[in-house]
Amino acid sequence: MVKKVVKKSTKERILNVTMKLFNEKGYANTSINEVCRRAKVSKGALYHHFKSKEDLLFTFMDKFFEDYYNEMAPLMQQAKSPSDQIRIMIDISFKFINPETINPVFWLSLLNEGKNIKGRIAEYFDNVYFGFRTELKKLITQGKKSGEFRKYLDSKTIAVIITGVIEGIGIQLLFDTKKRLKLNSIKKKTTEYILEMLEVKR
């Protein structure tokens, strides 16, 4: 039993160090040697948990998005309406596009990786975006059926628009070197405008 706890702790330590290095240097400029040195583990210990640097990358991304869904799931279950659930999705999404959480340059740098890994990354993010849009589409459709949202709305298109707005803000934050953008204020207004677009005026 103790042995299992130690192994888990080692794996988590490696992932935490990897996240910091990816944030600082990007994937291409992060070496296995440096991960081992910072995590204070041998290469043998690292390769016990991860087959390769590529495996480390995708395990890290799995954990990143798992944390996102783990934070969102209980709040979504407690929400009383589609509009409340969409509000939660937007709120938590803003936490994950915050440059202080992880440098967006890291995500963008992945698009310049080698052909083999680039294909895997594209497929990975396609699935992430598809899942997010699918959940939004479902909630918009539910809101239309309940009379909360405007019935003429195209649920699929609106889901794409909302996703694009959030990602677009994330890109602007990336280049906001003079700190002109106030994240909390933008999040509040974005949520208000999106729900105003969706909701039936009473």
C-alpha positions as CSV (number, residue, x, y, z in Angstrom):
1,M,0.0,0.0,0.0
2,V,2.8,2.4,0.9
3,K,4.6,1.6,-2.3
4,K,1.5,2.6,-4.4
5,V,1.3,6.0,-2.7
6,V,5.0,6.7,-3.4
7,K,4.6,5.9,-7.1
8,K,1.6,8.2,-7.3
9,S,3.5,11.0,-5.6
10,T,6.4,10.6,-8.0
11,K,4.1,10.7,-11.1
12,E,2.4,13.8,-9.8
13,R,5.7,15.5,-9.1
14,I,6.9,14.8,-12.6
15,L,3.7,16.2,-14.1
16,N,3.8,19.3,-11.9
17,V,7.4,20.0,-13.0
18,T,6.5,19.3,-16.6
19,M,3.7,21.8,-16.5
20,K,6.1,24.5,-15.1
21,L,8.7,23.7,-17.7
22,F,6.2,23.7,-20.6
23,N,4.9,27.0,-19.3
24,E,8.4,28.5,-19.2
25,K,10.0,27.0,-22.3
26,G,7.4,25.3,-24.4
27,Y,7.3,21.6,-25.4
28,A,10.2,21.6,-27.9
29,N,12.6,23.3,-25.6
30,T,11.9,21.1,-22.6
31,S,14.2,18.1,-22.3
32,I,13.6,14.9,-20.4
33,N,16.9,15.5,-18.6
34,E,15.7,18.8,-17.2
35,V,12.4,17.3,-16.2
36,C,14.3,14.6,-14.3
37,R,16.6,17.2,-12.7
38,R,13.8,19.5,-11.5
39,A,11.6,16.6,-10.3
40,K,14.6,15.0,-8.7
41,V,14.0,11.6,-10.2
42,S,16.1,9.3,-12.4
43,K,15.4,8.7,-16.0
44,G,14.4,5.1,-15.1
45,A,11.8,6.5,-12.6
46,L,10.4,8.8,-15.3
47,Y,10.2,6.1,-18.0
48,H,8.5,3.8,-15.5
49,H,5.5,6.2,-15.6
50,F,5.9,7.7,-19.1
51,K,7.0,5.9,-22.3
52,S,8.4,9.0,-23.9
53,K,8.4,12.8,-23.9
54,E,5.4,12.6,-26.2
55,D,3.6,10.4,-23.7
56,L,4.4,12.9,-21.0
57,L,2.9,15.7,-23.1
58,F,-0.4,13.9,-23.7
59,T,-0.6,12.8,-20.1
60,F,-0.1,16.4,-19.0
61,M,-2.9,17.5,-21.4
62,D,-5.2,14.8,-20.1
63,K,-4.6,16.1,-16.5
64,F,-5.1,19.7,-17.5
65,F,-8.5,19.1,-19.1
66,E,-9.5,16.5,-16.4
67,D,-9.0,19.3,-13.8
68,Y,-11.2,21.5,-15.9
69,Y,-14.1,19.0,-16.0
70,N,-13.6,17.9,-12.4
71,E,-14.1,21.5,-11.3
72,M,-17.1,22.0,-13.6
73,A,-19.0,18.8,-13.1
74,P,-20.3,19.3,-9.5
75,L,-21.3,22.9,-10.2
76,M,-23.2,21.8,-13.3
77,Q,-25.1,19.2,-11.4
78,Q,-26.2,21.8,-8.8
79,A,-27.3,24.3,-11.5
80,K,-31.0,24.8,-11.9
81,S,-31.3,25.9,-15.5
82,P,-29.5,25.8,-18.8
83,S,-28.5,29.5,-18.4
84,D,-26.9,28.8,-15.1
85,Q,-25.0,25.9,-16.6
86,I,-23.8,28.0,-19.5
87,R,-22.7,30.7,-17.0
88,I,-20.7,28.0,-15.1
89,M,-19.0,26.8,-18.4
90,I,-18.0,30.3,-19.3
91,D,-16.8,31.1,-15.8
92,I,-14.5,28.1,-15.6
93,S,-13.3,28.5,-19.2
94,F,-12.0,31.9,-18.3
95,K,-9.9,30.4,-15.5
96,F,-8.3,28.1,-18.1
97,I,-7.6,30.9,-20.7
98,N,-6.0,33.0,-18.0
99,P,-2.3,33.4,-18.9
100,E,-1.4,33.0,-15.2
101,T,-2.8,29.5,-15.3
102,I,-0.7,28.4,-18.2
103,N,1.1,30.3,-20.9
104,P,-1.0,30.3,-24.1
105,V,2.3,30.4,-26.0
106,F,2.7,26.7,-25.0
107,W,-0.6,25.7,-26.7
108,L,0.2,27.7,-29.8
109,S,3.8,26.3,-30.0
110,L,2.4,22.8,-30.3
111,L,1.1,23.7,-33.8
112,N,4.7,23.9,-35.0
113,E,5.8,20.4,-33.8
114,G,6.8,17.6,-36.1
115,K,4.3,16.0,-38.5
116,N,3.6,12.9,-36.5
117,I,2.9,14.7,-33.2
118,K,1.1,17.6,-34.9
119,G,-1.5,15.2,-36.2
120,R,-2.1,13.7,-32.8
121,I,-2.3,17.2,-31.3
122,A,-4.8,18.4,-33.9
123,E,-7.0,15.3,-33.3
124,Y,-6.7,15.8,-29.5
125,F,-7.9,19.4,-29.6
126,D,-10.6,18.6,-32.2
127,N,-12.1,16.2,-29.6
128,V,-11.8,18.8,-26.8
129,Y,-13.5,21.5,-28.8
130,F,-16.1,19.0,-30.1
131,G,-17.0,18.0,-26.5
132,F,-17.3,21.6,-25.4
133,R,-19.5,22.6,-28.3
134,T,-21.6,19.4,-27.9
135,E,-22.3,20.3,-24.3
136,L,-23.2,23.9,-25.2
137,K,-25.4,22.7,-28.0
138,K,-27.3,20.4,-25.7
139,L,-27.9,23.1,-23.1
140,I,-29.1,25.6,-25.7
141,T,-31.5,23.0,-27.1
142,Q,-32.8,22.3,-23.6
143,G,-33.3,26.0,-23.0
144,K,-35.2,26.4,-26.2
145,K,-37.5,23.5,-25.3
146,S,-38.1,24.9,-21.8
147,G,-38.9,28.4,-23.3
148,E,-35.9,30.0,-21.5
149,F,-34.0,30.6,-24.8
150,R,-35.2,31.9,-28.2
151,K,-36.7,29.1,-30.2
152,Y,-35.3,30.3,-33.6
153,L,-31.7,30.0,-32.5
154,D,-29.5,27.4,-34.3
155,S,-28.0,25.5,-31.3
156,K,-25.0,24.2,-33.2
157,T,-24.0,27.6,-34.6
158,I,-24.5,29.4,-31.3
159,A,-22.3,26.8,-29.6
160,V,-19.5,27.5,-32.2
161,I,-19.9,31.2,-31.7
162,I,-19.6,31.0,-27.9
163,T,-16.6,28.8,-28.1
164,G,-15.0,31.1,-30.6
165,V,-15.6,34.2,-28.4
166,I,-13.9,32.5,-25.4
167,E,-10.9,31.4,-27.4
168,G,-10.7,34.7,-29.2
169,I,-10.5,36.5,-25.8
170,G,-7.8,34.0,-24.8
171,I,-5.7,35.0,-27.8
172,Q,-6.1,38.7,-27.1
173,L,-4.9,38.0,-23.5
174,L,-1.8,36.3,-24.9
175,F,-0.8,39.5,-26.7
176,D,-2.0,41.9,-24.0
177,T,1.6,42.9,-22.9
178,K,0.5,46.3,-21.5
179,K,-2.3,44.7,-19.4
180,R,-5.1,46.7,-20.9
181,L,-7.6,43.9,-20.6
182,K,-9.2,43.3,-17.2
183,L,-10.1,39.6,-17.1
184,N,-12.9,39.7,-14.5
185,S,-14.7,42.6,-16.1
186,I,-14.5,41.0,-19.6
187,K,-15.7,37.7,-18.2
188,K,-18.7,39.4,-16.6
189,K,-19.7,41.3,-19.7
190,T,-19.1,38.3,-22.0
191,T,-21.4,36.2,-19.9
192,E,-24.1,38.9,-19.8
193,Y,-24.0,39.5,-23.6
194,I,-24.1,35.8,-24.4
195,L,-27.1,35.1,-22.1
196,E,-28.8,38.2,-23.5
197,M,-28.4,36.8,-26.9
198,L,-29.9,33.5,-25.8
199,E,-32.7,34.3,-23.4
200,V,-36.3,35.2,-24.2
201,K,-37.1,38.7,-23.1
202,R,-39.8,38.8,-20.5
